[in-house]
Amino acid sequence: MVSLSPWKNYPLSALVRSRQFVPLTKLLAQSNAQSNAQSNAQPNAKAQSESLAESGQITATAAPQSTNQSASTEPITAINSQISPWLTPIAYVSGALLLPTYFRMRLMGQENLPREGAVILAPTHRARWDSLLVPYAVGRFVTGRDLRFMVSANEMAGLQGWLIRRLGGFPVNPCHPAIASLRYGVEVLQNQEMLVIYPEGNIFRDKQLRSLKPGLARLALQAESSKPGLGIKVVPIHLEYGQPFPRLGCEVNITIGEPLEVSSYRQGSAKQNAQRLTEDLEEALRQLGDRPKPHL
């Protein structure tokens, strides 16, 4: 346990509910088949836009379309995200100076953080400060690793969006997740990076854990099956504030749990595996929240 308390001696969204979520394995298989067909038919197909129908069918705007295809499609935009070599260090240094001064922080479980390999960080979501606290607690200055964030598309506008894209964030539409965003998330894990997904889906100001969305588990299982031996780990992180709307001097508890091995959830059907992983992650977060917290 690390106690950070200068008063005595603070990272962006997840996927959607199962009834709204188009099966990821179906989307990726359709997308790959369509990409192969396009590349064989047209050398310049990669430069043309793709569309994702709400029914889950992938079509290419330049390719001939059959009469039974849905006319209602949503364009897939290219993912523009990076770890800025100059902005990221500034953000980390600023966080290291600001957060332990603004909050009274208690940090436990850093020994559970993987130092290498593909990792999904699964924090509870209680305030906008979370997206600053998570990098501070597990990022560059702790593990030597920078983080990627799956962020709700409505958070990516203006200056905030400009910053998020240069600090590892990329957008996902919670209502109609585009195949480009889901594929990018899989690629991040295939590249053995750290990806942050808030499994509750939204900010909840009280301390009650909500039922987790299945999107995190589905993405993890798809990435694991796409690259044998990838070895993805899901790390539960429980964030708790002393106030619903954190202010100067607010107490903050950050508790990091032991990783869940995604490869251990591949014995049953895809739906059963995702359900078991989601349930185990939810139980791990609940147990972290129930741990007694030593006084600052």
N, C-alpha and C positions, 0 to 999 in steps of 0.2 A: 504494500500500500504506500502510495506517495501522497503526502499532504501538501497542498499548495495554498497557503493562507497568509498573505502579506498583511491582513488586517489584524492578526494576532502576533507575531514575532519580529473562447468561450469558447457542416459543413453544411442533389437537392431533390427529387421526388421519385416515386416508384410506379409500378405498373398498376393495372386495374383489377377489378373483381373478375372472378372466373367466368361469369356469364357475359362479360364484355370482352374477354381476352380471346383473340383468334389463336388456335393452337400453333405454337411456335414451330414445331416440327413440320407442320403442313405448310406454313408460310415459307420456311427456308427451303424446303424441297421444291415447292412451286417456283420460288425465285431462282434457284439454281438451274432448274430445267428451262425456265424462260430465258435466263442469261445465255445458256448454251445454244438454245435455238436462235437467239438474236445474233450471237457471234458467228454462227454458221451461215446465217442468211444475209447479214449486213455487217461489213467490217467496221463501220462507224457506229454501231448500235450503242456502244458504251457512252457515246457523247449525247445520246438522246434520253429524254426523260422517261421514267417508269411511273406506273400508277398502281395504287393499292385499292381494290374495290372493297367496300364495306363487307361484302360477302366473304372476303378472304382470298379472292382470285387475283393473281398478279398478271398484269398486261403491260405491253410496251406500246407507247403511243404511235410509234412509227411502223409497227407490225400490223398486218391485216388482222382484223378482229371479227369473230363470228357473230352472228345475229343474236345468239343467246347470252352474250356477255353482258354484265351489268354496265349501264351507262353512267352510274354514279361512282366516281373514282376520286381518290385523294392523291395528289402528286407526292412522290418521294423525293425529298431534297437531300443533297449531299451533306454528309456530316462534316462540319468544320469545327474541330476541337483540337486543342494542343496543350502541352505543358510549356508555357512561355519561359525561355531561359533567363529572362530578366525580371518579369513580373512575379513569377512564383517565389523566388527567394525573398523579394520584398514583402510579399504576403505572409510568408512564414515568420520572418523577423518581426513584422508588425504584430502578428498574432502572439508571438512569444512575449512581446513587451506589453501588449494591451490586456490579454485575457486574464493572466494571473493577478493583474492589478485591479481590473474591473470586478472580477468575481472572487469569491472564497471557494477554491476548488479542491476537490478530493478525487484522486485518480487511482484506481485499483485494477490490477490484472494485466498490466502491460507485458508481463512475461508470457502471456498467451498469444501474443501477436506473431504470426509467421514473418520471418525476415526475407523469404523468397517464395516464388511460385504464384499461381493464380489464387486470388483471394477476393471474396465478396464480404464487405463489411456491412453488417445489418443492424443499424442503430434504431432505437426508438426515436420518435419525432415529436418534440415538445415545444420548440421555438426556432425562429430563424437563426438564432445563434448556433444551432446544432452544426450547421455547415462550416462554421469556424472552429468549433470545439473538436470535431472529429479529426481534421488534419493536425490540430495541435496535439491531440492525445496519441495519434497513431502514425502520423506522416513522417516527413523528411527528417525531422530532428530526433525521431524516436526509432524508426525502422530503416531510415535511409531511403525511403520510397515515397514517390508522389502518388496522389490519388486521382482516380477518375470518378465522375459523378453522373448518374442518370437523373436529369433534371426535367421537371414539368415544363412543357413548351411555353406556357404563359409566363414563366419566369425569365425568359431569354430575350426580352425586349430591351432596347435602349442601352445605356451605359452598363447596367447590371449584366445584361446578356453578353456584351462585349468582354467584360471581365470574366464571367463564368466560362466562356469558351476558351479563354487563354489560361485558365486555371484547371483545366481537365474536365469541364462539364460538357455534356451534350444533351440535346433535347429529346423528349419522348412525349407524344400526345396521349394523355391518360385515357381519352375516350376512343381514339382510333390510332393505336400504336403503329407507326409506319415500319415496314420491313427494314428500312435502312437503319433505324434506331436500334432495333432488336439485333440485327446482324452486327452492328458496330459493338454492341455490348458483348456479343459472343467473341468478336475479334479481340477486344480488350483482354478477356480472360485467356484466349488462346495465346496471347502475347505475354501471359504470366504477369499481369499487372494487378493492382488493387482497385476494385470497383465498389463504390458506395451506392447502395440501394436502400431506401427507407421502406421496410416491409409493411408498415401500417398504412402507407399511402398518403397520409395527410398529417398536418400538425394537430395534435390533441393537447390542450393546455393542462388537463388534469393529469394525475399520476396513474390512471387506469390503463393497462395494456389492452389494445384493441385486437380483434381477430386479424391475423396477417393475410395479406393478399397472396395468391399462389404464383404471381409472376416471377418473383425472385427464384423460387425453386425450379420453375420450368426453364428459366434462362440458364441456371446453373447446370441442370441435368442435360440440356441440349448442348451446352458448351463441352461438358465432360464427355458426352458420347461422340462429339465431332472430332476429338483428338485423343486417341488412346493414351492413357498414362498421364493426362493433364494434372490430375490430383487437386481439384479445386477444393478450397476450404472456405466455409462460411463462418464468420466470426460474429457472435451476438454482442451488441454493445448497448448497455442500458444507461440512458441519460435522464437525470432527474434534477429539477430546479426547486429551490425553496419557495419560489413565487410563480404564479401562472404567467405573468409577464415580467421576465427577469430585469432587474434594475441594478444599479451600482451597489456592490456589496452583497449581492444575492449568493446564497450557497448553491453550489453545483456539485453533483456526484456523477462521476463517469466510471462505470464498472464494465470491464471487458471479460467476456467468458471464454471458455475453451472452444476451439474450432470444431465444427461439424465436417466430417469427410463426405463430400458429395458422392464419391465412388461407392460408399456403403449403401446408397439408396438406388440401386439399379437391379434389384431382384424381381420386382413385379412389373405391372404395366406402367406406362408413363404417367398416367393419372394417379395410380396408387403411390408411385415413388414420390411424385410431387407433393401429394397429400401428407405422406409420412415425414418428409423433410420439413414441410411447413409446420406441421404439428410439433416436431422436435425443436425447431427454432423458436416457436412461440413459448414452449415450456422452458427453454433455456433462458429466454428474456424474462419470463415471469420469475424464475428462481433468482436471477441476478437482482431483480427489483426487491425481492423479499430478504435479501441479505442484510444483516444489521450493519449500519454505518457508524464507524467510530467518530467521536466528536472531533471537530477541528480545533 
